[in-house]
Amino acid sequence: MTDKSPENNFPAGYVPPEVWTWEQGNGGQFASINRPTAGAQTTKELPVGKHPLQLYSLATPNGQKVTIMLEELLAAGHTGAEYDAWLIKIGDGDQFGSGFVEVNPNSKIPALMDHSTPEPTRVFESGSILVYLAEKFDAFLPKDLKARTETMNWLFWQMGSAPFVGGGFGHFYAYAPIHIKYAIDRYAMEAKRQMDVLDRHLADNQFMAGKDYTIADMAIWPWYGKLALNQSYPNAGIFLDTKTYKNVVRWANELAERPALIRGCIVNRTSGELSGQLHERHDASDFDTKTQDKIAQQAKA
Ligand SMILES: N[C@@H](CCC(=O)N[C@@H](CS)C(=O)NCC(=O)O)C(=O)O
């Protein structure tokens, strides 16, 4: 039986009011950017580079899905997938600039503009961007209806499931100002359940949709592949004992060796080793000359 007496609540004595009101600061670490309203907060145009595809993003798992896809397309010879990747610093509120909101009214990275269509086409939501690019270049989305449907099954699974890992487990384990056992238990259980879903599936399948590497793998790897390899929230892989999901670990390691995936993961990255940070990408040669370690060396010379 649960005892909902106010003294058992956290903070003790808290009773939810009849109507919730926003107290600035109740977003914890994200208090400066989280608020209960949408729309532009500043007037700011977005830059536009020389390539057909203009990406506005940051190397979070949702951003990495798209840069992995773009690098995979280029590696597969789709030269029309050349892109400029502009850095959107979500901690500074860049996603609330008027130009960004025109591309994504939801104010979240990643957001893409395709300037190769008669009128520029906006694409937002990482899953929608992956499908858009797969259809545009006829790549990484099987044509056979059964395999295509299986790809979509897992892509939609990822889009619906990862918020429990990111907004749920990751938030309460890594970001919340205090550790709340109830919240961590609830979301750790769900994160492990999802890892088990993947593990059982990958026991009989090389890739998420079967024998072919698809956009479903690209969507799932940055969230669950990294968690399996303990490259997600600090120590989260150990906390969730993800090494026990052997099939996920096998799949995650296989994908981690793909040069295009490695490149995709460092575009718009602003943390970690300097050699793994390419803040903006405007040309394939930027990987050799414009990572933060190279910029630091050039500044010293
Ligand atoms: N469902 C969206 C989620 C995108 C998302 O949550 N983006 C986060 C970074 S991973 C963001 O831009 N957050 C900024 C904010 O909440 O203001 C997608 O997959 O594109």
The ligand as an SDF file (V2000), in Angstrom:
LIG
                    3D

 20 19  0  0  0  0  0  0  0  0999 V2000
   12.1460   13.8040  -30.8000 N   0  0  0  0  0  0  0  0  0  0  0  0
   13.1720   14.7640  -31.0840 C   0  0  0  0  0  0  0  0  0  0  0  0
   13.9410   15.0280  -29.8360 C   0  0  0  0  0  0  0  0  0  0  0  0
   15.0000   16.0840  -30.0530 C   0  0  0  0  0  0  0  0  0  0  0  0
   15.5950   16.5520  -28.7380 C   0  0  0  0  0  0  0  0  0  0  0  0
   15.1270   16.2040  -27.6390 O   0  0  0  0  0  0  0  0  0  0  0  0
   16.6300   17.3790  -28.8460 N   0  0  0  0  0  0  0  0  0  0  0  0
   17.2600   17.9140  -27.6490 C   0  0  0  0  0  0  0  0  0  0  0  0
   18.7350   17.5410  -27.6220 C   0  0  0  0  0  0  0  0  0  0  0  0
   18.9250   15.7850  -27.6340 S   0  0  0  0  0  0  0  0  0  0  0  0
   17.1580   19.4350  -27.6680 C   0  0  0  0  0  0  0  0  0  0  0  0
   17.3170   20.0540  -28.6940 O   0  0  0  0  0  0  0  0  0  0  0  0
   16.9060   20.0450  -26.5150 N   0  0  0  0  0  0  0  0  0  0  0  0
   16.8300   21.4540  -26.3730 C   0  0  0  0  0  0  0  0  0  0  0  0
   15.6770   21.8940  -25.5350 C   0  0  0  0  0  0  0  0  0  0  0  0
   14.9690   21.0430  -24.9960 O   0  0  0  0  0  0  0  0  0  0  0  0
   15.4910   23.1120  -25.4100 O   0  0  0  0  0  0  0  0  0  0  0  0
   14.0750   14.2160  -32.1970 C   0  0  0  0  0  0  0  0  0  0  0  0
   14.3340   13.0140  -32.1730 O   0  0  0  0  0  0  0  0  0  0  0  0
   14.4870   14.9910  -33.0780 O   0  0  0  0  0  0  0  0  0  0  0  0
  1  2  1  0
  2  3  1  0
  2 18  1  0
  3  4  1  0
  4  5  1  0
  5  6  2  0
  5  7  1  0
  7  8  1  0
  8  9  1  0
  8 11  1  0
  9 10  1  0
 11 12  2  0
 11 13  1  0
 13 14  1  0
 14 15  1  0
 15 16  2  0
 15 17  1  0
 18 19  2  0
 18 20  1  0
M  END
$$$$
